[in-house]
Amino acid sequence: MRSVLNISLPPKTVAKIKKEVAASDYATVSEFFRDVLRERDERETMNKLRKQQAEITQYIKAYQKYPETERESRALAKLAISVLEPEEW
């Protein structure tokens, strides 16, 4: 079930949105806003993934500095942390 949400926007913004809807494949203003929100969610997800990728890259670089037995210990510790803190994944 959908809910209705009313928002107040300046006339120039409303005109810009209506122009965008008319010039695109959006059937309604609501569809436009749903798409904008989806894009925002995707952007946030990509930012989180980039951050995780950077953390993994740092971990791999640090991991490569240690002898094999220490590497294995650190890898297991990292795995344990990722299991214990699933909200970050």
C-alpha positions in Angstrom: 0.0 0.0 0.0 1.3 3.4 -0.9 1.2 6.5 1.3 0.8 10.1 0.2 3.5 12.6 1.1 3.0 16.3 0.4 6.1 18.5 0.1 6.4 22.3 -0.4 8.8 23.4 -3.1 9.7 26.7 -4.7 7.9 27.4 -8.0 11.1 27.2 -9.9 11.9 23.8 -8.5 8.4 22.6 -9.4 8.7 23.9 -12.9 12.1 22.1 -13.3 10.7 18.8 -12.0 7.7 19.0 -14.3 9.9 19.9 -17.3 12.1 16.9 -16.4 9.1 14.6 -16.2 7.7 15.8 -19.5 11.1 15.4 -21.3 11.9 12.0 -19.9 10.3 8.5 -19.7 8.7 9.3 -16.3 5.0 8.9 -16.3 4.4 10.9 -13.2 6.2 13.2 -10.7 6.0 10.4 -8.2 7.9 8.1 -10.5 10.5 10.8 -10.9 11.0 11.1 -7.1 11.1 7.3 -6.7 13.9 7.2 -9.2 15.7 10.0 -7.5 15.5 8.1 -4.2 16.7 4.9 -5.8 19.7 6.7 -7.3 20.4 8.1 -3.9 20.2 4.7 -2.3 22.5 3.3 -5.0 25.0 6.1 -4.4 25.0 5.4 -0.7 25.6 1.7 -1.3 28.4 2.4 -3.7 30.0 4.7 -1.1 29.8 2.0 1.5 31.3 -0.5 -0.9 34.1 1.8 -1.8 34.9 2.3 1.8 34.9 -1.4 2.5 37.0 -2.0 -0.6 39.6 0.6 0.7 39.6 -1.2 4.1 40.1 -4.6 2.4 42.9 -3.2 0.3 44.6 -1.8 3.4 44.1 -5.2 5.2 45.6 -7.0 2.2 48.6 -4.7 2.1 49.2 -5.2 5.8 48.6 -8.9 5.5 51.3 -9.3 2.9 53.9 -7.8 5.4 53.7 -10.7 7.9 55.2 -14.2 7.8 52.8 -17.0 6.8 51.8 -18.1 10.4 51.1 -14.5 11.5 49.2 -14.0 8.2 47.0 -16.9 8.9 46.3 -15.7 12.5 45.5 -12.2 11.3 43.2 -13.6 8.6 41.3 -15.7 11.1 41.0 -12.7 13.4 39.7 -10.5 10.6 37.2 -13.2 9.7 36.0 -13.5 13.3 35.5 -9.8 13.5 33.5 -9.7 10.3 31.2 -12.5 11.6 30.8 -10.7 14.9 30.0 -7.4 13.3 27.6 -8.2 10.4 26.0 -4.8 10.4 29.1 -3.4 8.6 28.8 -5.9 5.8 
